[in-house]
Amino acid sequence: MARVEIEYCVPCGFLERAEDLQHALLSTFGEQLEGVTLVTGANGVFAVRVDDEVVFEKSEESYDVDEIVRRVRDRV
């Protein structure tokens, strides 16, 4: 089973975005995931990792929940 980690910038107010993505992943994959962990960060970070492999990083791409879910699906 895969572990997903969502690192989000606290000062930027990305908690709600991280929670929305966490909900989408858990709703989509349910028991296929070991867990979806939220990790606090700073400096504008918003990154998603599956088993320590970065599948999305805000500094490089636009935030799109559906696209992130597709990328996680490829690794689950």
Phi and psi restraints in degrees (value plus and minus 20) as a CYANA .aco file:
   2 ALA   PHI    -109.9   -69.9
   2 ALA   PSI     128.3   168.3
   3 ARG   PHI    -129.0   -89.0
   3 ARG   PSI     110.1   150.1
   4 VAL   PHI    -132.3   -92.3
   4 VAL   PSI     117.3   157.3
   5 GLU   PHI    -145.7  -105.7
   5 GLU   PSI     109.9   149.9
   6 ILE   PHI    -134.6   -94.6
   6 ILE   PSI      93.2   133.2
   7 GLU   PHI    -119.9   -79.9
   7 GLU   PSI     107.2   147.2
   8 TYR   PHI    -153.6  -113.6
   8 TYR   PSI     131.2   171.2
   9 CYS   PHI    -100.6   -60.6
   9 CYS   PSI      97.4   137.4
  10 VAL   PHI     -88.4   -48.4
  10 VAL   PSI     -71.1   -31.1
  11 PRO   PHI     -80.4   -40.4
  11 PRO   PSI     -46.6    -6.6
  12 CYS   PHI     -98.9   -58.9
  12 CYS   PSI     -32.6     7.4
  13 GLY   PHI      59.4    99.4
  13 GLY   PSI      11.7    51.7
  14 PHE   PHI    -106.4   -66.4
  14 PHE   PSI     -13.6    26.4
  15 LEU   PHI     -79.3   -39.3
  15 LEU   PSI     -66.6   -26.6
  16 GLU   PHI     -81.9   -41.9
  16 GLU   PSI     -60.8   -20.8
  17 ARG   PHI     -81.3   -41.3
  17 ARG   PSI     -63.9   -23.9
  18 ALA   PHI     -84.7   -44.7
  18 ALA   PSI     -60.9   -20.9
  19 GLU   PHI     -86.5   -46.5
  19 GLU   PSI     -59.5   -19.5
  20 ASP   PHI     -82.3   -42.3
  20 ASP   PSI     -62.8   -22.8
  21 LEU   PHI     -87.6   -47.6
  21 LEU   PSI     -61.3   -21.3
  22 GLN   PHI     -77.8   -37.8
  22 GLN   PSI     -66.2   -26.2
  23 HIS   PHI     -81.5   -41.5
  23 HIS   PSI     -64.7   -24.7
  24 ALA   PHI     -81.1   -41.1
  24 ALA   PSI     -62.8   -22.8
  25 LEU   PHI     -87.2   -47.2
  25 LEU   PSI     -64.4   -24.4
  26 LEU   PHI     -87.6   -47.6
  26 LEU   PSI     -56.4   -16.4
  27 SER   PHI     -87.8   -47.8
  27 SER   PSI     -57.2   -17.2
  28 THR   PHI     -98.1   -58.1
  28 THR   PSI     -64.5   -24.5
  29 PHE   PHI    -126.3   -86.3
  29 PHE   PSI     -39.0     1.0
  30 GLY   PHI      25.2    65.2
  30 GLY   PSI    -139.0   -99.0
  31 GLU   PHI     -93.2   -53.2
  31 GLU   PSI     -23.9    16.1
  32 GLN   PHI     -94.9   -54.9
  32 GLN   PSI     -34.8     5.2
  33 LEU   PHI    -125.8   -85.8
  33 LEU   PSI     121.8   161.8
  34 GLU   PHI     -89.9   -49.9
  34 GLU   PSI     -55.1   -15.1
  35 GLY   PHI     153.2   193.2
  35 GLY   PSI     144.3   184.3
  36 VAL   PHI    -146.3  -106.3
  36 VAL   PSI      89.7   129.7
  37 THR   PHI    -122.7   -82.7
  37 THR   PSI     116.7   156.7
  38 LEU   PHI    -116.5   -76.5
  38 LEU   PSI     111.2   151.2
  39 VAL   PHI    -144.1  -104.1
  39 VAL   PSI     106.3   146.3
  40 THR   PHI     -94.4   -54.4
  40 THR   PSI     127.1   167.1
  41 GLY   PHI    -169.7  -129.7
  41 GLY   PSI    -190.1  -150.1
  42 ALA   PHI    -168.8  -128.8
  42 ALA   PSI    -194.3  -154.3
  43 ASN   PHI      39.9    79.9
  43 ASN   PSI      14.1    54.1
  44 GLY   PHI      58.4    98.4
  44 GLY   PSI      -8.7    31.3
  45 VAL   PHI     -89.0   -49.0
  45 VAL   PSI     119.2   159.2
  46 PHE   PHI    -171.8  -131.8
  46 PHE   PSI      82.5   122.5
  47 ALA   PHI    -152.4  -112.4
  47 ALA   PSI     126.3   166.3
  48 VAL   PHI    -142.3  -102.3
  48 VAL   PSI     109.2   149.2
  49 ARG   PHI    -144.4  -104.4
  49 ARG   PSI     120.7   160.7
  50 VAL   PHI    -136.6   -96.6
  50 VAL   PSI      96.1   136.1
  51 ASP   PHI      29.0    69.0
  51 ASP   PSI      28.9    68.9
  52 ASP   PHI      50.9    90.9
  52 ASP   PSI     -16.0    24.0
  53 GLU   PHI    -119.3   -79.3
  53 GLU   PSI     104.9   144.9
  54 VAL   PHI     -90.1   -50.1
  54 VAL   PSI     103.9   143.9
  55 VAL   PHI    -129.8   -89.8
  55 VAL   PSI     -34.9     5.1
  56 PHE   PHI    -174.8  -134.8
  56 PHE   PSI     118.9   158.9
  57 GLU   PHI    -162.9  -122.9
  57 GLU   PSI     102.1   142.1
  58 LYS   PHI     -77.5   -37.5
  58 LYS   PSI     -54.5   -14.5
  59 SER   PHI     -84.9   -44.9
  59 SER   PSI     -39.0     1.0
  60 GLU   PHI    -126.1   -86.1
  60 GLU   PSI     -41.0    -1.0
  61 GLU   PHI    -165.9  -125.9
  61 GLU   PSI     143.5   183.5
  62 SER   PHI     -97.9   -57.9
  62 SER   PSI     123.9   163.9
  63 TYR   PHI     -91.9   -51.9
  63 TYR   PSI     103.0   143.0
  64 ASP   PHI    -166.8  -126.8
  64 ASP   PSI      88.3   128.3
  65 VAL   PHI     -76.1   -36.1
  65 VAL   PSI     -67.0   -27.0
  66 ASP   PHI     -81.4   -41.4
  66 ASP   PSI     -60.3   -20.3
  67 GLU   PHI     -86.6   -46.6
  67 GLU   PSI     -60.0   -20.0
  68 ILE   PHI     -85.1   -45.1
  68 ILE   PSI     -61.7   -21.7
  69 VAL   PHI     -80.4   -40.4
  69 VAL   PSI     -61.8   -21.8
  70 ARG   PHI     -81.5   -41.5
  70 ARG   PSI     -61.3   -21.3
  71 ARG   PHI     -87.0   -47.0
  71 ARG   PSI     -57.6   -17.6
  72 VAL   PHI     -86.7   -46.7
  72 VAL   PSI     -60.7   -20.7
  73 ARG   PHI     -76.9   -36.9
  73 ARG   PSI     -58.9   -18.9
  74 ASP   PHI     -82.2   -42.2
  74 ASP   PSI     -39.2     0.8
  75 ARG   PHI    -131.5   -91.5
  75 ARG   PSI     -21.2    18.8
